[in-house]
Amino acid sequence: MVVPEGEVVSGDIVVKNGEIRIEGQVDGDVTIINGERYLASAGDVTGEIEEIDQVFSWLWYHIKKTAFNVSSFFTGEDTGT
């Protein structure tokens, strides 16, 4: 996946078994699962960058994401999704 220079992607990006090259900007989190990344600079992603290379890490990622969504539902916070 490529985020072209001058473009802004609003929202989270998840890349599975591939690579991502960010030349523009991502307003959200970037998660790479069993893949590779190339970022033009650290300021191009406003959220977190997480690389997951093992099955356990992938399961933990889903557990964290589900727990956050459930807690946000009960507290009334907007998850941005």
Distance bins in CASP14 RR format, pairs under 12 A and 6 or more apart:
PFRMAT RR
TARGET T0000
AUTHOR 0000-0000-0000
RMODE 2
METHOD distances of the structure
MODEL  1
1 7 0 0 0 0 0 1 0 0 0 0 0
1 9 0 0 0 0 1 0 0 0 0 0 0
1 13 1 0 0 1 0 0 0 0 0 0 0
1 14 0 0 0 0 1 0 0 0 0 0 0
1 15 1 0 1 0 0 0 0 0 0 0 0
1 16 0 0 0 0 0 1 0 0 0 0 0
1 17 0 0 0 0 0 1 0 0 0 0 0
1 18 1 0 0 1 0 0 0 0 0 0 0
1 19 1 0 0 1 0 0 0 0 0 0 0
1 20 1 0 1 0 0 0 0 0 0 0 0
1 21 1 0 0 1 0 0 0 0 0 0 0
1 22 0 0 0 0 1 0 0 0 0 0 0
1 23 0 0 0 0 0 1 0 0 0 0 0
1 24 0 0 0 0 0 1 0 0 0 0 0
1 26 0 0 0 0 0 1 0 0 0 0 0
1 30 0 0 0 0 1 0 0 0 0 0 0
1 31 0 0 0 0 0 1 0 0 0 0 0
1 32 0 0 0 0 1 0 0 0 0 0 0
1 35 0 0 0 0 0 1 0 0 0 0 0
1 36 0 0 0 0 0 1 0 0 0 0 0
1 37 0 0 0 0 1 0 0 0 0 0 0
1 38 0 0 0 0 0 1 0 0 0 0 0
2 9 0 0 0 0 0 1 0 0 0 0 0
2 13 0 0 0 0 0 1 0 0 0 0 0
2 15 0 0 0 0 0 1 0 0 0 0 0
2 18 0 0 0 0 0 1 0 0 0 0 0
2 19 0 0 0 0 1 0 0 0 0 0 0
2 20 1 0 0 1 0 0 0 0 0 0 0
2 21 1 0 1 0 0 0 0 0 0 0 0
2 22 1 0 0 1 0 0 0 0 0 0 0
2 23 1 0 0 1 0 0 0 0 0 0 0
2 24 0 0 0 0 1 0 0 0 0 0 0
2 26 0 0 0 0 0 1 0 0 0 0 0
2 37 0 0 0 0 0 1 0 0 0 0 0
2 38 0 0 0 0 1 0 0 0 0 0 0
2 39 0 0 0 0 0 1 0 0 0 0 0
2 40 0 0 0 0 0 1 0 0 0 0 0
3 9 1 0 1 0 0 0 0 0 0 0 0
3 10 0 0 0 0 0 1 0 0 0 0 0
3 11 0 0 0 0 0 1 0 0 0 0 0
3 13 1 0 0 1 0 0 0 0 0 0 0
3 15 0 0 0 0 0 1 0 0 0 0 0
3 20 1 0 0 1 0 0 0 0 0 0 0
3 21 1 0 0 1 0 0 0 0 0 0 0
3 22 1 0 1 0 0 0 0 0 0 0 0
3 23 1 0 0 1 0 0 0 0 0 0 0
3 24 1 0 1 0 0 0 0 0 0 0 0
3 25 1 0 0 1 0 0 0 0 0 0 0
3 26 1 0 0 1 0 0 0 0 0 0 0
3 27 0 0 0 0 0 1 0 0 0 0 0
3 28 0 0 0 0 0 1 0 0 0 0 0
3 30 0 0 0 0 1 0 0 0 0 0 0
3 37 0 0 0 0 0 1 0 0 0 0 0
3 38 0 0 0 0 0 1 0 0 0 0 0
3 39 0 0 0 0 1 0 0 0 0 0 0
3 40 0 0 0 0 1 0 0 0 0 0 0
3 44 1 0 0 1 0 0 0 0 0 0 0
3 45 0 0 0 0 1 0 0 0 0 0 0
4 21 0 0 0 0 1 0 0 0 0 0 0
4 22 0 0 0 0 1 0 0 0 0 0 0
4 23 1 0 1 0 0 0 0 0 0 0 0
4 24 1 0 0 1 0 0 0 0 0 0 0
4 25 0 0 0 0 0 1 0 0 0 0 0
4 26 0 0 0 0 0 1 0 0 0 0 0
4 40 0 0 0 0 0 1 0 0 0 0 0
4 44 0 0 0 0 0 1 0 0 0 0 0
5 21 0 0 0 0 0 1 0 0 0 0 0
5 22 0 0 0 0 1 0 0 0 0 0 0
5 23 1 0 1 0 0 0 0 0 0 0 0
5 24 1 0 1 0 0 0 0 0 0 0 0
5 25 0 0 0 0 1 0 0 0 0 0 0
5 40 1 0 0 1 0 0 0 0 0 0 0
5 41 0 0 0 0 0 1 0 0 0 0 0
5 44 0 0 0 0 1 0 0 0 0 0 0
6 22 0 0 0 0 0 1 0 0 0 0 0
6 23 1 0 0 1 0 0 0 0 0 0 0
6 24 1 0 1 0 0 0 0 0 0 0 0
6 25 1 0 0 1 0 0 0 0 0 0 0
6 26 0 0 0 0 0 1 0 0 0 0 0
6 40 0 0 0 0 0 1 0 0 0 0 0
6 44 0 0 0 0 0 1 0 0 0 0 0
7 22 0 0 0 0 1 0 0 0 0 0 0
7 23 0 0 0 0 1 0 0 0 0 0 0
7 24 1 0 1 0 0 0 0 0 0 0 0
7 25 1 0 0 1 0 0 0 0 0 0 0
7 26 0 0 0 0 1 0 0 0 0 0 0
7 27 0 0 0 0 0 1 0 0 0 0 0
7 44 0 0 0 0 0 1 0 0 0 0 0
8 22 0 0 0 0 0 1 0 0 0 0 0
8 23 0 0 0 0 0 1 0 0 0 0 0
8 24 1 0 0 1 0 0 0 0 0 0 0
8 25 1 0 1 0 0 0 0 0 0 0 0
8 26 1 0 0 1 0 0 0 0 0 0 0
8 27 1 0 0 1 0 0 0 0 0 0 0
8 28 0 0 0 0 0 1 0 0 0 0 0
8 44 0 0 0 0 1 0 0 0 0 0 0
8 45 0 0 0 0 0 1 0 0 0 0 0
8 46 0 0 0 0 1 0 0 0 0 0 0
9 20 0 0 0 0 0 1 0 0 0 0 0
9 22 0 0 0 0 1 0 0 0 0 0 0
9 23 0 0 0 0 0 1 0 0 0 0 0
9 24 0 0 0 0 1 0 0 0 0 0 0
9 25 1 0 0 1 0 0 0 0 0 0 0
9 26 1 0 1 0 0 0 0 0 0 0 0
9 27 1 0 0 1 0 0 0 0 0 0 0
9 28 1 0 0 1 0 0 0 0 0 0 0
9 29 0 0 0 0 0 1 0 0 0 0 0
9 30 0 0 0 0 1 0 0 0 0 0 0
9 44 0 0 0 0 0 1 0 0 0 0 0
9 45 0 0 0 0 1 0 0 0 0 0 0
9 46 0 0 0 0 0 1 0 0 0 0 0
9 47 0 0 0 0 0 1 0 0 0 0 0
10 25 0 0 0 0 1 0 0 0 0 0 0
10 26 0 0 0 0 1 0 0 0 0 0 0
10 27 1 0 1 0 0 0 0 0 0 0 0
10 28 1 0 0 1 0 0 0 0 0 0 0
10 29 0 0 0 0 0 1 0 0 0 0 0
10 46 0 0 0 0 1 0 0 0 0 0 0
10 47 0 0 0 0 0 1 0 0 0 0 0
10 80 0 0 0 0 1 0 0 0 0 0 0
10 81 0 0 0 0 0 1 0 0 0 0 0
11 25 0 0 0 0 0 1 0 0 0 0 0
11 26 1 0 0 1 0 0 0 0 0 0 0
11 27 1 0 0 1 0 0 0 0 0 0 0
11 28 1 0 1 0 0 0 0 0 0 0 0
11 29 1 0 0 1 0 0 0 0 0 0 0
11 30 0 0 0 0 1 0 0 0 0 0 0
11 31 0 0 0 0 0 1 0 0 0 0 0
11 45 0 0 0 0 0 1 0 0 0 0 0
11 46 0 0 0 0 1 0 0 0 0 0 0
11 47 0 0 0 0 1 0 0 0 0 0 0
11 79 0 0 0 0 0 1 0 0 0 0 0
11 80 1 0 0 1 0 0 0 0 0 0 0
11 81 0 0 0 0 1 0 0 0 0 0 0
12 26 0 0 0 0 1 0 0 0 0 0 0
12 27 0 0 0 0 1 0 0 0 0 0 0
12 28 1 0 1 0 0 0 0 0 0 0 0
12 29 1 0 1 0 0 0 0 0 0 0 0
12 30 1 0 0 1 0 0 0 0 0 0 0
12 31 1 0 0 1 0 0 0 0 0 0 0
12 32 0 0 0 0 0 1 0 0 0 0 0
12 45 0 0 0 0 0 1 0 0 0 0 0
12 46 0 0 0 0 0 1 0 0 0 0 0
12 47 0 0 0 0 1 0 0 0 0 0 0
12 48 0 0 0 0 1 0 0 0 0 0 0
12 49 0 0 0 0 0 1 0 0 0 0 0
12 50 0 0 0 0 0 1 0 0 0 0 0
12 61 0 0 0 0 0 1 0 0 0 0 0
12 65 0 0 0 0 1 0 0 0 0 0 0
12 68 0 0 0 0 0 1 0 0 0 0 0
12 79 0 0 0 0 1 0 0 0 0 0 0
12 80 0 0 0 0 1 0 0 0 0 0 0
12 81 1 0 0 1 0 0 0 0 0 0 0
13 20 1 0 0 1 0 0 0 0 0 0 0
13 21 0 0 0 0 0 1 0 0 0 0 0
13 22 0 0 0 0 1 0 0 0 0 0 0
13 24 0 0 0 0 0 1 0 0 0 0 0
13 25 0 0 0 0 0 1 0 0 0 0 0
13 26 1 0 0 1 0 0 0 0 0 0 0
13 27 0 0 0 0 0 1 0 0 0 0 0
13 28 1 0 0 1 0 0 0 0 0 0 0
13 29 1 0 0 1 0 0 0 0 0 0 0
13 30 1 0 1 0 0 0 0 0 0 0 0
13 31 1 0 0 1 0 0 0 0 0 0 0
13 32 0 0 0 0 1 0 0 0 0 0 0
13 33 0 0 0 0 0 1 0 0 0 0 0
13 37 0 0 0 0 0 1 0 0 0 0 0
13 39 0 0 0 0 0 1 0 0 0 0 0
13 44 0 0 0 0 0 1 0 0 0 0 0
13 45 0 0 0 0 1 0 0 0 0 0 0
13 46 0 0 0 0 0 1 0 0 0 0 0
13 47 0 0 0 0 0 1 0 0 0 0 0
13 48 0 0 0 0 0 1 0 0 0 0 0
13 49 0 0 0 0 1 0 0 0 0 0 0
13 50 0 0 0 0 0 1 0 0 0 0 0
14 20 0 0 0 0 1 0 0 0 0 0 0
14 26 0 0 0 0 0 1 0 0 0 0 0
14 28 0 0 0 0 0 1 0 0 0 0 0
14 29 0 0 0 0 1 0 0 0 0 0 0
14 30 0 0 0 0 1 0 0 0 0 0 0
14 31 1 0 1 0 0 0 0 0 0 0 0
14 32 0 0 0 0 1 0 0 0 0 0 0
14 33 1 0 0 1 0 0 0 0 0 0 0
14 34 0 0 0 0 0 1 0 0 0 0 0
14 35 0 0 0 0 0 1 0 0 0 0 0
14 49 0 0 0 0 0 1 0 0 0 0 0
14 50 0 0 0 0 1 0 0 0 0 0 0
14 51 0 0 0 0 0 1 0 0 0 0 0
14 52 0 0 0 0 1 0 0 0 0 0 0
14 58 0 0 0 0 0 1 0 0 0 0 0
14 61 0 0 0 0 1 0 0 0 0 0 0
14 62 0 0 0 0 0 1 0 0 0 0 0
14 65 0 0 0 0 1 0 0 0 0 0 0
14 81 0 0 0 0 0 1 0 0 0 0 0
15 21 0 0 0 0 0 1 0 0 0 0 0
15 22 0 0 0 0 0 1 0 0 0 0 0
15 26 0 0 0 0 0 1 0 0 0 0 0
15 29 0 0 0 0 0 1 0 0 0 0 0
15 30 1 0 0 1 0 0 0 0 0 0 0
15 31 1 0 0 1 0 0 0 0 0 0 0
15 32 1 0 1 0 0 0 0 0 0 0 0
15 33 1 0 0 1 0 0 0 0 0 0 0
15 34 0 0 0 0 1 0 0 0 0 0 0
15 35 1 0 0 1 0 0 0 0 0 0 0
15 36 0 0 0 0 1 0 0 0 0 0 0
15 37 0 0 0 0 1 0 0 0 0 0 0
15 38 0 0 0 0 0 1 0 0 0 0 0
15 49 0 0 0 0 0 1 0 0 0 0 0
15 50 0 0 0 0 0 1 0 0 0 0 0
15 51 0 0 0 0 1 0 0 0 0 0 0
15 52 0 0 0 0 0 1 0 0 0 0 0
16 31 0 0 0 0 1 0 0 0 0 0 0
16 32 0 0 0 0 1 0 0 0 0 0 0
16 33 1 0 1 0 0 0 0 0 0 0 0
16 34 1 0 0 1 0 0 0 0 0 0 0
16 35 1 0 0 1 0 0 0 0 0 0 0
16 51 0 0 0 0 0 1 0 0 0 0 0
16 52 0 0 0 0 1 0 0 0 0 0 0
16 53 0 0 0 0 0 1 0 0 0 0 0
16 58 0 0 0 0 1 0 0 0 0 0 0
16 61 0 0 0 0 0 1 0 0 0 0 0
17 32 0 0 0 0 1 0 0 0 0 0 0
17 33 1 0 0 1 0 0 0 0 0 0 0
17 34 1 0 1 0 0 0 0 0 0 0 0
17 35 1 0 0 1 0 0 0 0 0 0 0
17 36 0 0 0 0 0 1 0 0 0 0 0
17 52 0 0 0 0 0 1 0 0 0 0 0
17 53 0 0 0 0 0 1 0 0 0 0 0
17 58 0 0 0 0 0 1 0 0 0 0 0
18 31 0 0 0 0 0 1 0 0 0 0 0
18 32 1 0 0 1 0 0 0 0 0 0 0
18 33 0 0 0 0 1 0 0 0 0 0 0
18 34 1 0 0 1 0 0 0 0 0 0 0
18 35 1 0 1 0 0 0 0 0 0 0 0
18 36 1 0 0 1 0 0 0 0 0 0 0
18 37 0 0 0 0 1 0 0 0 0 0 0
18 38 0 0 0 0 0 1 0 0 0 0 0
18 51 0 0 0 0 0 1 0 0 0 0 0
19 30 0 0 0 0 0 1 0 0 0 0 0
19 32 1 0 0 1 0 0 0 0 0 0 0
19 33 0 0 0 0 0 1 0 0 0 0 0
19 34 0 0 0 0 0 1 0 0 0 0 0
19 35 1 0 1 0 0 0 0 0 0 0 0
19 36 1 0 1 0 0 0 0 0 0 0 0
19 37 1 0 0 1 0 0 0 0 0 0 0
19 38 1 0 0 1 0 0 0 0 0 0 0
19 39 0 0 0 0 0 1 0 0 0 0 0
19 51 0 0 0 0 0 1 0 0 0 0 0
20 26 0 0 0 0 1 0 0 0 0 0 0
20 30 1 0 0 1 0 0 0 0 0 0 0
20 31 0 0 0 0 1 0 0 0 0 0 0
20 32 1 0 0 1 0 0 0 0 0 0 0
20 33 0 0 0 0 0 1 0 0 0 0 0
20 35 0 0 0 0 1 0 0 0 0 0 0
20 36 1 0 0 1 0 0 0 0 0 0 0
20 37 1 0 1 0 0 0 0 0 0 0 0
20 38 1 0 0 1 0 0 0 0 0 0 0
20 39 0 0 0 0 1 0 0 0 0 0 0
20 40 0 0 0 0 0 1 0 0 0 0 0
20 44 0 0 0 0 0 1 0 0 0 0 0
20 45 0 0 0 0 0 1 0 0 0 0 0
20 49 0 0 0 0 1 0 0 0 0 0 0
20 51 0 0 0 0 0 1 0 0 0 0 0
21 30 0 0 0 0 0 1 0 0 0 0 0
21 32 0 0 0 0 0 1 0 0 0 0 0
21 35 0 0 0 0 0 1 0 0 0 0 0
21 36 0 0 0 0 1 0 0 0 0 0 0
21 37 1 0 0 1 0 0 0 0 0 0 0
21 38 1 0 1 0 0 0 0 0 0 0 0
21 39 1 0 0 1 0 0 0 0 0 0 0
21 40 0 0 0 0 1 0 0 0 0 0 0
21 44 0 0 0 0 0 1 0 0 0 0 0
22 28 0 0 0 0 0 1 0 0 0 0 0
22 30 1 0 0 1 0 0 0 0 0 0 0
22 32 0 0 0 0 0 1 0 0 0 0 0
22 37 1 0 0 1 0 0 0 0 0 0 0
22 38 1 0 0 1 0 0 0 0 0 0 0
22 39 1 0 1 0 0 0 0 0 0 0 0
22 40 1 0 0 1 0 0 0 0 0 0 0
22 41 0 0 0 0 1 0 0 0 0 0 0
22 42 0 0 0 0 0 1 0 0 0 0 0
22 43 0 0 0 0 1 0 0 0 0 0 0
22 44 1 0 1 0 0 0 0 0 0 0 0
22 45 1 0 0 1 0 0 0 0 0 0 0
22 46 0 0 0 0 0 1 0 0 0 0 0
22 47 0 0 0 0 0 1 0 0 0 0 0
22 49 0 0 0 0 1 0 0 0 0 0 0
23 38 0 0 0 0 1 0 0 0 0 0 0
23 39 0 0 0 0 1 0 0 0 0 0 0
23 40 1 0 1 0 0 0 0 0 0 0 0
23 41 0 0 0 0 1 0 0 0 0 0 0
23 44 1 0 0 1 0 0 0 0 0 0 0
23 45 0 0 0 0 0 1 0 0 0 0 0
24 30 0 0 0 0 0 1 0 0 0 0 0
24 39 0 0 0 0 1 0 0 0 0 0 0
24 40 1 0 0 1 0 0 0 0 0 0 0
24 41 0 0 0 0 1 0 0 0 0 0 0
24 43 0 0 0 0 0 1 0 0 0 0 0
24 44 1 0 1 0 0 0 0 0 0 0 0
24 45 0 0 0 0 1 0 0 0 0 0 0
24 46 0 0 0 0 0 1 0 0 0 0 0
25 39 0 0 0 0 0 1 0 0 0 0 0
25 40 0 0 0 0 1 0 0 0 0 0 0
25 41 0 0 0 0 0 1 0 0 0 0 0
25 42 0 0 0 0 0 1 0 0 0 0 0
25 43 1 0 0 1 0 0 0 0 0 0 0
25 44 1 0 1 0 0 0 0 0 0 0 0
25 45 1 0 0 1 0 0 0 0 0 0 0
25 46 1 0 0 1 0 0 0 0 0 0 0
25 47 0 0 0 0 0 1 0 0 0 0 0
26 37 0 0 0 0 0 1 0 0 0 0 0
26 39 0 0 0 0 1 0 0 0 0 0 0
26 40 0 0 0 0 0 1 0 0 0 0 0
26 41 0 0 0 0 0 1 0 0 0 0 0
26 42 0 0 0 0 0 1 0 0 0 0 0
26 43 0 0 0 0 1 0 0 0 0 0 0
26 44 1 0 0 1 0 0 0 0 0 0 0
26 45 1 0 1 0 0 0 0 0 0 0 0
26 46 1 0 0 1 0 0 0 0 0 0 0
26 47 1 0 0 1 0 0 0 0 0 0 0
26 48 0 0 0 0 0 1 0 0 0 0 0
26 49 0 0 0 0 1 0 0 0 0 0 0
27 43 0 0 0 0 0 1 0 0 0 0 0
27 44 0 0 0 0 1 0 0 0 0 0 0
27 45 0 0 0 0 1 0 0 0 0 0 0
27 46 1 0 1 0 0 0 0 0 0 0 0
27 47 1 0 0 1 0 0 0 0 0 0 0
27 80 0 0 0 0 0 1 0 0 0 0 0
28 43 0 0 0 0 0 1 0 0 0 0 0
28 44 0 0 0 0 0 1 0 0 0 0 0
28 45 1 0 0 1 0 0 0 0 0 0 0
28 46 1 0 1 0 0 0 0 0 0 0 0
28 47 1 0 1 0 0 0 0 0 0 0 0
28 48 0 0 0 0 1 0 0 0 0 0 0
28 49 0 0 0 0 1 0 0 0 0 0 0
28 50 0 0 0 0 0 1 0 0 0 0 0
28 79 0 0 0 0 0 1 0 0 0 0 0
28 80 0 0 0 0 1 0 0 0 0 0 0
28 81 0 0 0 0 0 1 0 0 0 0 0
29 45 1 0 0 1 0 0 0 0 0 0 0
29 46 0 0 0 0 1 0 0 0 0 0 0
29 47 1 0 1 0 0 0 0 0 0 0 0
29 48 1 0 1 0 0 0 0 0 0 0 0
29 49 1 0 0 1 0 0 0 0 0 0 0
29 50 1 0 0 1 0 0 0 0 0 0 0
29 51 0 0 0 0 0 1 0 0 0 0 0
29 61 0 0 0 0 0 1 0 0 0 0 0
29 64 0 0 0 0 0 1 0 0 0 0 0
29 65 0 0 0 0 1 0 0 0 0 0 0
29 68 0 0 0 0 0 1 0 0 0 0 0
29 79 0 0 0 0 0 1 0 0 0 0 0
29 80 0 0 0 0 0 1 0 0 0 0 0
29 81 0 0 0 0 0 1 0 0 0 0 0
30 37 1 0 0 1 0 0 0 0 0 0 0
30 38 0 0 0 0 0 1 0 0 0 0 0
30 39 0 0 0 0 1 0 0 0 0 0 0
30 42 0 0 0 0 0 1 0 0 0 0 0
30 43 0 0 0 0 0 1 0 0 0 0 0
30 44 0 0 0 0 1 0 0 0 0 0 0
30 45 1 0 1 0 0 0 0 0 0 0 0
30 46 0 0 0 0 1 0 0 0 0 0 0
30 47 1 0 0 1 0 0 0 0 0 0 0
30 48 1 0 0 1 0 0 0 0 0 0 0
30 49 1 0 1 0 0 0 0 0 0 0 0
30 50 1 0 0 1 0 0 0 0 0 0 0
30 51 0 0 0 0 1 0 0 0 0 0 0
30 52 0 0 0 0 0 1 0 0 0 0 0
31 37 0 0 0 0 0 1 0 0 0 0 0
31 45 0 0 0 0 0 1 0 0 0 0 0
31 47 0 0 0 0 0 1 0 0 0 0 0
31 48 0 0 0 0 1 0 0 0 0 0 0
31 49 1 0 0 1 0 0 0 0 0 0 0
31 50 1 0 1 0 0 0 0 0 0 0 0
31 51 1 0 0 1 0 0 0 0 0 0 0
31 52 1 0 0 1 0 0 0 0 0 0 0
31 53 0 0 0 0 0 1 0 0 0 0 0
31 57 0 0 0 0 0 1 0 0 0 0 0
31 58 0 0 0 0 1 0 0 0 0 0 0
31 60 0 0 0 0 0 1 0 0 0 0 0
31 61 1 0 0 1 0 0 0 0 0 0 0
31 62 0 0 0 0 0 1 0 0 0 0 0
31 64 0 0 0 0 0 1 0 0 0 0 0
31 65 0 0 0 0 1 0 0 0 0 0 0
32 38 0 0 0 0 0 1 0 0 0 0 0
32 39 0 0 0 0 0 1 0 0 0 0 0
32 45 0 0 0 0 0 1 0 0 0 0 0
32 48 0 0 0 0 0 1 0 0 0 0 0
32 49 1 0 0 1 0 0 0 0 0 0 0
32 50 1 0 0 1 0 0 0 0 0 0 0
32 51 1 0 1 0 0 0 0 0 0 0 0
32 52 1 0 0 1 0 0 0 0 0 0 0
32 53 0 0 0 0 1 0 0 0 0 0 0
32 57 0 0 0 0 0 1 0 0 0 0 0
32 58 0 0 0 0 0 1 0 0 0 0 0
32 61 0 0 0 0 0 1 0 0 0 0 0
33 50 0 0 0 0 1 0 0 0 0 0 0
33 51 0 0 0 0 1 0 0 0 0 0 0
33 52 1 0 1 0 0 0 0 0 0 0 0
33 53 1 0 0 1 0 0 0 0 0 0 0
33 54 0 0 0 0 1 0 0 0 0 0 0
33 55 0 0 0 0 1 0 0 0 0 0 0
33 57 0 0 0 0 1 0 0 0 0 0 0
33 58 1 0 0 1 0 0 0 0 0 0 0
33 59 0 0 0 0 0 1 0 0 0 0 0
33 60 0 0 0 0 0 1 0 0 0 0 0
33 61 1 0 0 1 0 0 0 0 0 0 0
33 62 0 0 0 0 0 1 0 0 0 0 0
34 51 0 0 0 0 1 0 0 0 0 0 0
34 52 1 0 0 1 0 0 0 0 0 0 0
34 53 1 0 0 1 0 0 0 0 0 0 0
34 54 0 0 0 0 1 0 0 0 0 0 0
34 55 0 0 0 0 1 0 0 0 0 0 0
34 57 0 0 0 0 1 0 0 0 0 0 0
34 58 0 0 0 0 1 0 0 0 0 0 0
35 50 0 0 0 0 0 1 0 0 0 0 0
35 51 1 0 0 1 0 0 0 0 0 0 0
35 52 0 0 0 0 1 0 0 0 0 0 0
35 53 1 0 0 1 0 0 0 0 0 0 0
35 54 0 0 0 0 0 1 0 0 0 0 0
35 58 0 0 0 0 0 1 0 0 0 0 0
36 51 0 0 0 0 1 0 0 0 0 0 0
36 53 0 0 0 0 0 1 0 0 0 0 0
37 44 0 0 0 0 0 1 0 0 0 0 0
37 45 0 0 0 0 1 0 0 0 0 0 0
37 49 1 0 0 1 0 0 0 0 0 0 0
37 50 0 0 0 0 0 1 0 0 0 0 0
37 51 1 0 0 1 0 0 0 0 0 0 0
37 52 0 0 0 0 0 1 0 0 0 0 0
37 53 0 0 0 0 0 1 0 0 0 0 0
38 44 0 0 0 0 0 1 0 0 0 0 0
38 49 0 0 0 0 0 1 0 0 0 0 0
39 45 1 0 0 1 0 0 0 0 0 0 0
39 49 1 0 0 1 0 0 0 0 0 0 0
39 51 0 0 0 0 0 1 0 0 0 0 0
41 49 0 0 0 0 0 1 0 0 0 0 0
42 48 0 0 0 0 0 1 0 0 0 0 0
42 49 0 0 0 0 1 0 0 0 0 0 0
43 49 0 0 0 0 0 1 0 0 0 0 0
47 80 0 0 0 0 0 1 0 0 0 0 0
48 61 0 0 0 0 0 1 0 0 0 0 0
48 64 0 0 0 0 0 1 0 0 0 0 0
48 65 0 0 0 0 0 1 0 0 0 0 0
50 57 0 0 0 0 1 0 0 0 0 0 0
50 58 0 0 0 0 0 1 0 0 0 0 0
50 60 0 0 0 0 0 1 0 0 0 0 0
50 61 1 0 0 1 0 0 0 0 0 0 0
50 64 0 0 0 0 1 0 0 0 0 0 0
50 65 0 0 0 0 0 1 0 0 0 0 0
51 57 0 0 0 0 1 0 0 0 0 0 0
51 58 0 0 0 0 0 1 0 0 0 0 0
51 61 0 0 0 0 0 1 0 0 0 0 0
52 58 1 0 1 0 0 0 0 0 0 0 0
52 59 0 0 0 0 1 0 0 0 0 0 0
52 60 0 0 0 0 1 0 0 0 0 0 0
52 61 1 0 1 0 0 0 0 0 0 0 0
52 62 0 0 0 0 1 0 0 0 0 0 0
52 64 0 0 0 0 0 1 0 0 0 0 0
52 65 0 0 0 0 0 1 0 0 0 0 0
53 61 0 0 0 0 0 1 0 0 0 0 0
54 60 0 0 0 0 1 0 0 0 0 0 0
54 61 0 0 0 0 0 1 0 0 0 0 0
55 61 0 0 0 0 0 1 0 0 0 0 0
55 62 0 0 0 0 0 1 0 0 0 0 0
56 62 0 0 0 0 0 1 0 0 0 0 0
56 63 0 0 0 0 0 1 0 0 0 0 0
57 63 0 0 0 0 0 1 0 0 0 0 0
57 64 0 0 0 0 0 1 0 0 0 0 0
58 64 0 0 0 0 0 1 0 0 0 0 0
58 65 0 0 0 0 0 1 0 0 0 0 0
59 65 0 0 0 0 0 1 0 0 0 0 0
59 66 0 0 0 0 0 1 0 0 0 0 0
60 66 0 0 0 0 0 1 0 0 0 0 0
60 67 0 0 0 0 0 1 0 0 0 0 0
61 67 0 0 0 0 0 1 0 0 0 0 0
61 68 0 0 0 0 0 1 0 0 0 0 0
62 68 0 0 0 0 0 1 0 0 0 0 0
62 69 0 0 0 0 0 1 0 0 0 0 0
63 69 0 0 0 0 0 1 0 0 0 0 0
63 70 0 0 0 0 0 1 0 0 0 0 0
64 70 0 0 0 0 0 1 0 0 0 0 0
64 71 0 0 0 0 0 1 0 0 0 0 0
65 71 0 0 0 0 0 1 0 0 0 0 0
65 72 0 0 0 0 0 1 0 0 0 0 0
65 79 0 0 0 0 1 0 0 0 0 0 0
65 81 0 0 0 0 1 0 0 0 0 0 0
66 72 0 0 0 0 0 1 0 0 0 0 0
66 73 0 0 0 0 0 1 0 0 0 0 0
66 79 0 0 0 0 0 1 0 0 0 0 0
67 73 0 0 0 0 0 1 0 0 0 0 0
67 74 0 0 0 0 0 1 0 0 0 0 0
67 79 0 0 0 0 0 1 0 0 0 0 0
68 74 0 0 0 0 0 1 0 0 0 0 0
68 75 0 0 0 0 0 1 0 0 0 0 0
68 77 0 0 0 0 1 0 0 0 0 0 0
68 78 0 0 0 0 0 1 0 0 0 0 0
68 79 1 0 0 1 0 0 0 0 0 0 0
68 80 0 0 0 0 0 1 0 0 0 0 0
68 81 0 0 0 0 0 1 0 0 0 0 0
69 75 0 0 0 0 0 1 0 0 0 0 0
69 76 0 0 0 0 0 1 0 0 0 0 0
69 77 0 0 0 0 1 0 0 0 0 0 0
69 78 0 0 0 0 0 1 0 0 0 0 0
69 79 1 0 1 0 0 0 0 0 0 0 0
69 80 0 0 0 0 0 1 0 0 0 0 0
69 81 1 0 0 1 0 0 0 0 0 0 0
70 76 0 0 0 0 0 1 0 0 0 0 0
70 77 0 0 0 0 0 1 0 0 0 0 0
70 79 0 0 0 0 0 1 0 0 0 0 0
71 77 1 0 0 1 0 0 0 0 0 0 0
71 79 0 0 0 0 1 0 0 0 0 0 0
72 78 1 0 0 1 0 0 0 0 0 0 0
72 79 1 0 1 0 0 0 0 0 0 0 0
72 80 0 0 0 0 1 0 0 0 0 0 0
72 81 0 0 0 0 1 0 0 0 0 0 0
73 79 0 0 0 0 1 0 0 0 0 0 0
73 81 0 0 0 0 0 1 0 0 0 0 0
END
